Amino acid sequence: MTQASLLISSVVLAASLVGAALPVAAQERIYRCGNEYTNQIKGRSGCKAVEGGNVTVVRGTAPAATQSAPVARSSSNSSDAPAAPRVASVPAAPRIDTPDQRARDSDAKAILEQELRRAESRQAELKKEYNNGEPERQGNERNYQKYLDRVAEMKASIARNQSDIDGIKRELGRFR
């Protein structure tokens, strides 16, 4: 080999090494299709081009399977049937029965009982004012429709308050 050809081949080798070490100047166009980012939108609809910067995708890790997780098996005995995937069971939260928890429960019960008393007294006031669907007309209700609107609003208010009372009673039932 001649010196000239050796020099040319070393220059080509050096240029190719430098070219490989440079970062890629242009990135392919990235599209967002729902929650997925891709550079190929063939056969997809609703994809929009991502503008203004590079996209970095960090893959999450799969949750570790617990040893107490049951394994679902196929009911057939054939060996060519694929096994069903593992089903991870979420352990039930343990019920804490400490004096602190009992104190919190009694406080919550007392608050609910107070709310129930307040809602029941409000219900009695609303029913008294409603007067079995015939409340007294007010001075600004010369128009009969205004009176009917107020009566309908009172009826709806009574129904809402009764619904609140029922809900509070359901919550109190959890403590008994």
N, CA and C atoms as a LAMMPS dump frame, in Angstrom:
ITEM: TIMESTEP
0
ITEM: NUMBER OF ATOMS
528
ITEM: BOX BOUNDS ff ff ff
-5.0000000000000000e+02 5.0000000000000000e+02
-5.0000000000000000e+02 5.0000000000000000e+02
-5.0000000000000000e+02 5.0000000000000000e+02
ITEM: ATOMS id mol type element x y z
1 1 1 N 0.826 -1.158 0
2 1 2 C 0 0 0
3 1 3 C 0.878 1.229 0
4 2 1 N 0.369 2.21 -0.679
5 2 2 C 1.158 3.433 -0.75
6 2 3 C 0.791 4.334 0.419
7 3 1 N 1.643 5.274 0.586
8 3 2 C 1.424 6.209 1.677
9 3 3 C 0.174 7.053 1.45
10 4 1 N -0.114 7.393 0.265
11 4 2 C -1.279 8.225 -0.066
12 4 3 C -2.57 7.452 0.217
13 5 1 N -2.61 6.176 -0.178
14 5 2 C -3.829 5.401 0.046
15 5 3 C -4.016 5.115 1.542
16 6 1 N -2.897 4.926 2.255
17 6 2 C -2.975 4.72 3.692
18 6 3 C -3.492 5.976 4.394
19 7 1 N -3.073 7.124 3.921
20 7 2 C -3.511 8.394 4.48
21 7 3 C -5.012 8.609 4.193
22 8 1 N -5.443 8.293 2.999
23 8 2 C -6.847 8.471 2.624
24 8 3 C -7.732 7.536 3.44
25 9 1 N -7.315 6.294 3.614
26 9 2 C -8.127 5.351 4.375
27 9 3 C -8.191 5.729 5.853
28 10 1 N -7.132 6.265 6.414
29 10 2 C -7.175 6.68 7.808
30 10 3 C -8.032 7.937 7.979
31 11 1 N -8.037 8.842 6.989
32 11 2 C -8.884 10.027 7.038
33 11 3 C -10.356 9.614 6.947
34 12 1 N -10.674 8.651 6.077
35 12 2 C -12.047 8.174 5.928
36 12 3 C -12.494 7.486 7.228
37 13 1 N -11.609 6.697 7.816
38 13 2 C -11.923 6.023 9.069
39 13 3 C -12.163 7.047 10.182
40 14 1 N -11.333 8.053 10.279
41 14 2 C -11.487 9.078 11.311
42 14 3 C -12.779 9.866 11.103
43 15 1 N -13.102 10.178 9.85
44 15 2 C -14.324 10.933 9.555
45 15 3 C -15.561 10.114 9.903
46 16 1 N -15.515 8.814 9.634
47 16 2 C -16.674 7.982 9.955
48 16 3 C -16.841 7.835 11.472
49 17 1 N -15.749 7.767 12.213
50 17 2 C -15.832 7.698 13.668
51 17 3 C -16.398 8.992 14.254
52 18 1 N -15.94 10.127 13.719
53 18 2 C -16.436 11.415 14.196
54 18 3 C -17.917 11.553 13.84
55 19 1 N -18.329 11.123 12.672
56 19 2 C -19.726 11.197 12.241
57 19 3 C -20.629 10.326 13.104
58 20 1 N -20.13 9.172 13.522
59 20 2 C -20.928 8.287 14.359
60 20 3 C -21.063 8.833 15.774
61 21 1 N -20.098 9.604 16.219
62 21 2 C -20.115 10.125 17.582
63 21 3 C -21.008 11.362 17.714
64 22 1 N -21.308 12.051 16.615
65 22 2 C -22.144 13.252 16.677
66 22 3 C -23.593 12.868 16.968
67 23 1 N -24.291 13.675 17.736
68 23 2 C -25.705 13.388 17.993
69 23 3 C -26.53 13.573 16.721
70 24 1 N -27.634 12.901 16.678
71 24 2 C -28.499 12.995 15.516
72 24 3 C -29.124 14.382 15.515
73 25 1 N -28.989 15.09 14.407
74 25 2 C -29.451 16.462 14.333
75 25 3 C -30.966 16.539 14.166
76 26 1 N -31.532 15.596 13.45
77 26 2 C -32.976 15.65 13.215
78 26 3 C -33.645 14.409 13.796
79 27 1 N -34.799 14.615 14.389
80 27 2 C -35.559 13.517 14.962
81 27 3 C -36.785 13.325 14.086
82 28 1 N -37.242 12.068 13.987
83 28 2 C -38.451 11.818 13.223
84 28 3 C -39.62 12.533 13.868
85 29 1 N -40.636 12.798 13.09
86 29 2 C -41.832 13.455 13.611
87 29 3 C -42.537 12.504 14.568
88 30 1 N -42.941 13.028 15.73
89 30 2 C -43.604 12.233 16.762
90 30 3 C -45.079 12.641 16.804
91 31 1 N -45.945 11.644 16.954
92 31 2 C -47.387 11.871 17.015
93 31 3 C -47.925 11.353 18.339
94 32 1 N -48.966 12.042 18.83
95 32 2 C -49.65 11.587 20.04
96 32 3 C -51.009 11.051 19.617
97 33 1 N -51.222 9.775 19.896
98 33 2 C -52.487 9.109 19.584
99 33 3 C -53.119 8.699 20.913
100 34 1 N -53.953 9.568 21.473
101 34 2 C -54.523 9.293 22.791
102 34 3 C -53.449 9.44 23.846
103 35 1 N -53.151 8.359 24.585
104 35 2 C -52.099 8.382 25.603
105 35 3 C -50.812 7.76 25.098
106 36 1 N -50.744 7.473 23.824
107 36 2 C -49.584 6.796 23.267
108 36 3 C -48.857 7.728 22.314
109 37 1 N -47.526 7.704 22.355
110 37 2 C -46.694 8.476 21.454
111 37 3 C -46.059 7.513 20.464
112 38 1 N -46.07 7.906 19.189
113 38 2 C -45.518 7.028 18.165
114 38 3 C -44.99 7.86 17.012
115 39 1 N -44.157 7.241 16.176
116 39 2 C -43.712 7.908 14.964
117 39 3 C -44.331 7.252 13.73
118 40 1 N -45.217 6.293 13.912
119 40 2 C -45.918 5.63 12.815
120 40 3 C -47.412 5.697 13.098
121 41 1 N -48.144 6.418 12.249
122 41 2 C -49.57 6.591 12.506
123 41 3 C -50.421 5.78 11.537
124 42 1 N -49.844 4.795 10.897
125 42 2 C -50.59 3.993 9.936
126 42 3 C -51.749 3.284 10.64
127 43 1 N -52.96 3.461 10.123
128 43 2 C -54.12 2.772 10.656
129 43 3 C -54.648 3.34 11.965
130 44 1 N -54.176 4.483 12.399
131 44 2 C -54.639 5.084 13.652
132 44 3 C -55.399 6.359 13.334
133 45 1 N -56.328 6.688 14.175
134 45 2 C -57.084 7.923 13.97
135 45 3 C -56.929 8.816 15.189
136 46 1 N -57.11 10.089 14.979
137 46 2 C -57.04 11.035 16.096
138 46 3 C -55.633 11.334 16.549
139 47 1 N -54.638 11.149 15.69
140 47 2 C -53.252 11.419 16.073
141 47 3 C -52.898 12.861 15.728
142 48 1 N -52.146 13.502 16.603
143 48 2 C -51.718 14.879 16.384
144 48 3 C -50.211 14.951 16.529
145 49 1 N -49.592 15.754 15.681
146 49 2 C -48.14 15.917 15.726
147 49 3 C -47.746 16.679 16.987
148 50 1 N -46.667 16.237 17.637
149 50 2 C -46.144 16.894 18.83
150 50 3 C -45.155 17.945 18.382
151 51 1 N -45.374 19.187 18.826
152 51 2 C -44.519 20.299 18.425
153 51 3 C -43.723 20.819 19.61
154 52 1 N -42.582 21.385 19.332
155 52 2 C -41.845 22.124 20.337
156 52 3 C -41.049 21.304 21.323
157 53 1 N -40.162 20.472 20.856
158 53 2 C -39.282 19.768 21.77
159 53 3 C -39.283 18.278 21.548
160 54 1 N -38.332 17.664 22.161
161 54 2 C -38.213 16.214 22.058
162 54 3 C -39.121 15.546 23.076
163 55 1 N -39.502 14.335 22.774
164 55 2 C -40.353 13.563 23.663
165 55 3 C -39.501 12.499 24.327
166 56 1 N -39.579 12.422 25.639
167 56 2 C -38.879 11.386 26.378
168 56 3 C -39.931 10.487 27.01
169 57 1 N -39.827 9.203 26.721
170 57 2 C -40.772 8.242 27.266
171 57 3 C -40.046 7.392 28.288
172 58 1 N -40.554 7.384 29.507
173 58 2 C -39.971 6.577 30.563
174 58 3 C -40.94 5.451 30.856
175 59 1 N -40.503 4.244 30.682
176 59 2 C -41.369 3.099 30.921
177 59 3 C -41.433 2.816 32.415
178 60 1 N -42.628 2.502 32.893
179 60 2 C -42.813 2.165 34.296
180 60 3 C -42.419 0.719 34.537
181 61 1 N -42.309 0.379 35.782
182 61 2 C -41.987 -1.002 36.125
183 61 3 C -43.26 -1.756 36.443
184 62 1 N -43.246 -3.032 36.183
185 62 2 C -44.404 -3.866 36.491
186 62 3 C -44.425 -4.119 37.993
187 63 1 N -45.605 -4.15 38.595
188 63 2 C -45.654 -4.406 40.034
189 63 3 C -45.176 -5.819 40.336
190 64 1 N -44.488 -5.956 41.44
191 64 2 C -43.972 -7.261 41.841
192 64 3 C -45.125 -8.135 42.303
193 65 1 N -45.126 -9.374 41.87
194 65 2 C -46.185 -10.302 42.276
195 65 3 C -45.932 -10.741 43.708
196 66 1 N -46.992 -10.762 44.484
197 66 2 C -46.841 -11.198 45.871
198 66 3 C -46.866 -12.711 45.919
199 67 1 N -46.283 -13.263 46.946
200 67 2 C -46.238 -14.717 47.05
201 67 3 C -47.596 -15.287 47.399
202 68 1 N -48.475 -14.477 47.978
203 68 2 C -49.787 -14.975 48.355
204 68 3 C -50.789 -14.864 47.22
205 69 1 N -50.339 -14.409 46.038
206 69 2 C -51.249 -14.254 44.91
207 69 3 C -51.633 -15.614 44.363
208 70 1 N -52.939 -15.864 44.201
209 70 2 C -53.362 -17.152 43.669
210 70 3 C -53.073 -17.243 42.176
211 71 1 N -52.869 -18.441 41.705
212 71 2 C -52.597 -18.673 40.299
213 71 3 C -53.854 -19.258 39.693
214 72 1 N -54.353 -18.612 38.654
215 72 2 C -55.551 -19.113 37.985
216 72 3 C -55.131 -20.2 37.007
217 73 1 N -55.795 -21.309 37.007
218 73 2 C -55.485 -22.436 36.139
219 73 3 C -56.597 -22.643 35.13
220 74 1 N -56.223 -23.15 33.988
221 74 2 C -57.202 -23.487 32.968
222 74 3 C -57.923 -24.757 33.387
223 75 1 N -59.238 -24.828 33.083
224 75 2 C -60.002 -25.995 33.518
225 75 3 C -59.757 -27.205 32.626
226 76 1 N -59.2 -26.994 31.435
227 76 2 C -58.947 -28.139 30.551
228 76 3 C -57.633 -28.804 30.922
229 77 1 N -57.529 -30.082 30.651
230 77 2 C -56.332 -30.834 31.002
231 77 3 C -55.371 -30.966 29.836
232 78 1 N -55.638 -30.328 28.714
233 78 2 C -54.736 -30.478 27.575
234 78 3 C -53.459 -29.697 27.823
235 79 1 N -52.377 -30.222 27.355
236 79 2 C -51.077 -29.611 27.617
237 79 3 C -50.795 -28.445 26.7
238 80 1 N -51.527 -28.319 25.574
239 80 2 C -51.262 -27.23 24.659
240 80 3 C -52.055 -25.964 25.002
241 81 1 N -52.911 -26.017 26.001
242 81 2 C -53.664 -24.836 26.418
243 81 3 C -52.751 -23.931 27.243
244 82 1 N -52.722 -22.628 26.923
245 82 2 C -51.851 -21.726 27.694
246 82 3 C -52.401 -21.517 29.096
247 83 1 N -51.485 -21.342 30.031
248 83 2 C -51.878 -21.102 31.424
249 83 3 C -52.411 -19.681 31.543
250 84 1 N -53.37 -19.496 32.388
251 84 2 C -53.943 -18.173 32.612
252 84 3 C -52.941 -17.326 33.382
253 85 1 N -52.977 -16 33.197
254 85 2 C -52.03 -15.142 33.905
255 85 3 C -52.304 -15.13 35.399
256 86 1 N -51.276 -14.726 36.149
257 86 2 C -51.413 -14.623 37.602
258 86 3 C -52.387 -13.512 37.942
259 87 1 N -53.159 -13.733 38.938
260 87 2 C -54.102 -12.738 39.414
261 87 3 C -53.614 -12.274 40.78
262 88 1 N -53.259 -11.008 40.863
263 88 2 C -52.771 -10.482 42.137
264 88 3 C -53.963 -10.081 42.986
265 89 1 N -53.998 -10.549 44.2
266 89 2 C -55.091 -10.181 45.095
267 89 3 C -54.619 -9.064 46.013
268 90 1 N -55.494 -8.137 46.247
269 90 2 C -55.18 -7.027 47.133
270 90 3 C -55.637 -7.421 48.528
271 91 1 N -54.716 -7.478 49.468
272 91 2 C -55.122 -7.861 50.819
273 91 3 C -56.028 -6.797 51.416
274 92 1 N -57.005 -7.239 52.171
275 92 2 C -57.924 -6.31 52.821
276 92 3 C -57.179 -5.524 53.89
277 93 1 N -57.554 -4.265 54.007
278 93 2 C -56.916 -3.426 55.017
279 93 3 C -57.286 -3.944 56.406
280 94 1 N -56.316 -4.122 57.267
281 94 2 C -56.623 -4.643 58.597
282 94 3 C -57.413 -3.615 59.404
283 95 1 N -58.359 -4.088 60.146
284 95 2 C -59.162 -3.218 60.999
285 95 3 C -58.368 -2.938 62.263
286 96 1 N -58.128 -1.685 62.514
287 96 2 C -57.355 -1.293 63.687
288 96 3 C -58.334 -1.11 64.838
289 97 1 N -58.166 -1.907 65.866
290 97 2 C -59.063 -1.82 67.02
291 97 3 C -58.264 -1.362 68.229
292 98 1 N -57.888 -0.123 68.174
293 98 2 C -57.12 0.457 69.272
294 98 3 C -57.984 1.487 69.977
295 99 1 N -57.564 1.923 71.144
296 99 2 C -58.32 2.985 71.828
297 99 3 C -58.424 4.257 70.983
298 100 1 N -57.372 4.558 70.199
299 100 2 C -57.431 5.745 69.339
300 100 3 C -58.543 5.614 68.311
301 101 1 N -58.634 4.446 67.683
302 101 2 C -59.664 4.226 66.667
303 101 3 C -61.06 4.297 67.283
304 102 1 N -61.214 3.702 68.469
305 102 2 C -62.517 3.762 69.141
306 102 3 C -62.893 5.195 69.478
307 103 1 N -61.896 6.001 69.872
308 103 2 C -62.155 7.407 70.181
309 103 3 C -62.569 8.168 68.922
310 104 1 N -61.885 7.889 67.795
311 104 2 C -62.265 8.55 66.54
312 104 3 C -63.671 8.146 66.123
313 105 1 N -64.001 6.87 66.281
314 105 2 C -65.331 6.399 65.936
315 105 3 C -66.408 7.059 66.796
316 106 1 N -66.132 7.193 68.086
317 106 2 C -67.133 7.817 68.961
318 106 3 C -67.288 9.299 68.633
319 107 1 N -66.174 9.977 68.286
320 107 2 C -66.268 11.383 67.87
321 107 3 C -67.094 11.516 66.6
322 108 1 N -66.842 10.632 65.636
323 108 2 C -67.595 10.68 64.377
324 108 3 C -69.067 10.414 64.622
325 109 1 N -69.359 9.48 65.499
326 109 2 C -70.755 9.155 65.824
327 109 3 C -71.437 10.35 66.48
328 110 1 N -70.744 11.024 67.392
329 110 2 C -71.317 12.193 68.058
330 110 3 C -71.593 13.31 67.051
331 111 1 N -70.686 13.512 66.113
332 111 2 C -70.88 14.542 65.092
333 111 3 C -72.078 14.198 64.212
334 112 1 N -72.188 12.931 63.822
335 112 2 C -73.317 12.521 62.991
336 112 3 C -74.645 12.666 63.736
337 113 1 N -74.657 12.325 65.023
338 113 2 C -75.887 12.481 65.803
339 113 3 C -76.283 13.949 65.909
340 114 1 N -75.3 14.824 66.058
341 114 2 C -75.571 16.254 66.107
342 114 3 C -76.133 16.729 64.761
343 115 1 N -75.535 16.272 63.658
344 115 2 C -76.026 16.63 62.332
345 115 3 C -77.454 16.117 62.124
346 116 1 N -77.742 14.922 62.624
347 116 2 C -79.08 14.359 62.495
348 116 3 C -80.101 15.21 63.252
349 117 1 N -79.767 15.61 64.467
350 117 2 C -80.679 16.456 65.247
351 117 3 C -80.934 17.782 64.52
352 118 1 N -79.863 18.36 63.978
353 118 2 C -80.002 19.633 63.267
354 118 3 C -80.873 19.458 62.016
355 119 1 N -80.667 18.386 61.258
356 119 2 C -81.448 18.151 60.044
357 119 3 C -82.912 17.862 60.369
358 120 1 N -83.161 17.128 61.453
359 120 2 C -84.541 16.839 61.827
360 120 3 C -85.269 18.099 62.292
361 121 1 N -84.577 18.989 63.021
362 121 2 C -85.228 20.242 63.438
363 121 3 C -85.492 21.127 62.217
364 122 1 N -84.574 21.136 61.273
365 122 2 C -84.768 21.89 60.021
366 122 3 C -85.957 21.325 59.248
367 123 1 N -86.089 19.985 59.234
368 123 2 C -87.196 19.336 58.543
369 123 3 C -88.526 19.743 59.178
370 124 1 N -88.572 19.799 60.504
371 124 2 C -89.797 20.199 61.19
372 124 3 C -90.169 21.643 60.837
373 125 1 N -89.167 22.543 60.773
374 125 2 C -89.416 23.929 60.396
375 125 3 C -89.943 24.026 58.972
376 126 1 N -89.315 23.259 58.058
377 126 2 C -89.737 23.299 56.661
378 126 3 C -91.172 22.804 56.508
379 127 1 N -91.517 21.716 57.2
380 127 2 C -92.878 21.181 57.097
381 127 3 C -93.902 22.145 57.703
382 128 1 N -93.537 22.823 58.795
383 128 2 C -94.446 23.782 59.408
384 128 3 C -94.701 24.945 58.451
385 129 1 N -93.635 25.441 57.819
386 129 2 C -93.753 26.541 56.87
387 129 3 C -94.516 26.103 55.615
388 130 1 N -94.326 24.864 55.185
389 130 2 C -94.984 24.325 53.986
390 130 3 C -96.492 24.199 54.201
391 131 1 N -96.899 23.875 55.409
392 131 2 C -98.31 23.842 55.803
393 131 3 C -99.139 22.94 54.875
394 132 1 N -98.657 21.715 54.693
395 132 2 C -99.348 20.724 53.847
396 132 3 C -99.619 21.234 52.436
397 133 1 N -98.69 21.954 51.868
398 133 2 C -98.82 22.426 50.494
399 133 3 C -99.569 23.727 50.35
400 134 1 N -99.936 24.376 51.444
401 134 2 C -100.662 25.641 51.386
402 134 3 C -100.026 26.67 52.31
403 135 1 N -98.781 27.084 52.017
404 135 2 C -98.164 28.095 52.878
405 135 3 C -98.861 29.441 52.694
406 136 1 N -98.673 30.297 53.67
407 136 2 C -99.276 31.623 53.591
408 136 3 C -98.628 32.408 52.459
409 137 1 N -99.437 33.174 51.769
410 137 2 C -98.908 34.002 50.675
411 137 3 C -98.194 35.211 51.263
412 138 1 N -97.129 35.594 50.582
413 138 2 C -96.361 36.754 51.016
414 138 3 C -96.79 37.966 50.211
415 139 1 N -96.412 39.13 50.684
416 139 2 C -96.832 40.373 50.046
417 139 3 C -96.35 40.532 48.619
418 140 1 N -95.183 40.007 48.302
419 140 2 C -94.639 40.162 46.952
420 140 3 C -95.154 39.101 45.985
421 141 1 N -96.114 38.295 46.427
422 141 2 C -96.621 37.206 45.588
423 141 3 C -98.028 37.521 45.058
424 142 1 N -98.194 38.702 44.511
425 142 2 C -99.485 39.038 43.911
426 142 3 C -99.709 38.185 42.669
427 143 1 N -98.616 37.878 42.006
428 143 2 C -98.695 36.978 40.859
429 143 3 C -98.762 35.55 41.412
430 144 1 N -99.794 34.814 41.016
431 144 2 C -100.019 33.47 41.562
432 144 3 C -98.88 32.511 41.192
433 145 1 N -98.232 32.726 40.038
434 145 2 C -97.14 31.842 39.613
435 145 3 C -95.955 31.946 40.566
436 146 1 N -95.701 33.139 41.089
437 146 2 C -94.622 33.295 42.071
438 146 3 C -94.908 32.446 43.305
439 147 1 N -96.139 32.451 43.718
440 147 2 C -96.55 31.646 44.876
441 147 3 C -96.342 30.151 44.582
442 148 1 N -96.768 29.719 43.396
443 148 2 C -96.609 28.304 43.032
444 148 3 C -95.136 27.906 42.936
445 149 1 N -94.3 28.813 42.428
446 149 2 C -92.853 28.536 42.353
447 149 3 C -92.253 28.387 43.744
448 150 1 N -92.68 29.246 44.668
449 150 2 C -92.166 29.161 46.034
450 150 3 C -92.625 27.866 46.701
451 151 1 N -93.855 27.45 46.464
452 151 2 C -94.369 26.209 47.028
453 151 3 C -93.586 25.014 46.474
454 152 1 N -93.302 25.033 45.171
455 152 2 C -92.534 23.944 44.561
456 152 3 C -91.116 23.904 45.119
457 153 1 N -90.522 25.063 45.334
458 153 2 C -89.17 25.118 45.906
459 153 3 C -89.174 24.602 47.34
460 154 1 N -90.215 24.898 48.091
461 154 2 C -90.318 24.408 49.463
462 154 3 C -90.438 22.88 49.473
463 155 1 N -91.231 22.349 48.553
464 155 2 C -91.411 20.908 48.47
465 155 3 C -90.086 20.222 48.116
466 156 1 N -89.343 20.801 47.178
467 156 2 C -88.041 20.25 46.798
468 156 3 C -87.058 20.331 47.963
469 157 1 N -87.116 21.417 48.725
470 157 2 C -86.234 21.575 49.873
471 157 3 C -86.534 20.525 50.938
472 158 1 N -87.812 20.237 51.14
473 158 2 C -88.198 19.2 52.107
474 158 3 C -87.68 17.84 51.659
475 159 1 N -87.794 17.553 50.364
476 159 2 C -87.305 16.267 49.829
477 159 3 C -85.787 16.151 49.974
478 160 1 N -85.051 17.236 49.677
479 160 2 C -83.585 17.214 49.835
480 160 3 C -83.193 16.991 51.284
481 161 1 N -83.858 17.676 52.184
482 161 2 C -83.541 17.543 53.599
483 161 3 C -83.841 16.127 54.098
484 162 1 N -84.94 15.538 53.61
485 162 2 C -85.266 14.161 53.995
486 162 3 C -84.211 13.199 53.473
487 163 1 N -83.713 13.459 52.275
488 163 2 C -82.632 12.636 51.722
489 163 3 C -81.368 12.741 52.581
490 164 1 N -81.076 13.954 53.062
491 164 2 C -79.929 14.142 53.958
492 164 3 C -80.117 13.357 55.253
493 165 1 N -81.324 13.41 55.808
494 165 2 C -81.607 12.68 57.045
495 165 3 C -81.413 11.18 56.834
496 166 1 N -81.909 10.673 55.713
497 166 2 C -81.752 9.244 55.42
498 166 3 C -80.278 8.857 55.299
499 167 1 N -79.489 9.714 54.661
500 167 2 C -78.057 9.442 54.524
501 167 3 C -77.337 9.427 55.856
502 168 1 N -77.676 10.364 56.72
503 168 2 C -77.051 10.424 58.05
504 168 3 C -77.422 9.186 58.849
505 169 1 N -78.679 8.755 58.735
506 169 2 C -79.094 7.549 59.456
507 169 3 C -78.353 6.317 58.943
508 170 1 N -78.108 6.251 57.63
509 170 2 C -77.322 5.126 57.086
510 170 3 C -75.904 5.123 57.642
511 171 1 N -75.308 6.303 57.715
512 171 2 C -73.951 6.408 58.259
513 171 3 C -73.924 6.018 59.731
514 172 1 N -74.933 6.442 60.47
515 172 2 C -74.985 6.068 61.889
516 172 3 C -75.177 4.564 62.046
517 173 1 N -75.868 3.933 61.125
518 173 2 C -76.069 2.493 61.174
519 173 3 C -74.758 1.711 61.072
520 174 1 N -73.761 2.298 60.469
521 174 2 C -72.446 1.644 60.371
522 174 3 C -71.745 1.559 61.721
523 175 1 N -72.087 2.439 62.647
524 175 2 C -71.44 2.458 63.959
525 175 3 C -72.116 1.543 64.964
526 176 1 N -73.303 1.069 64.675
527 176 2 C -74.046 0.262 65.644
528 176 3 C -73.758 -1.186 65.47
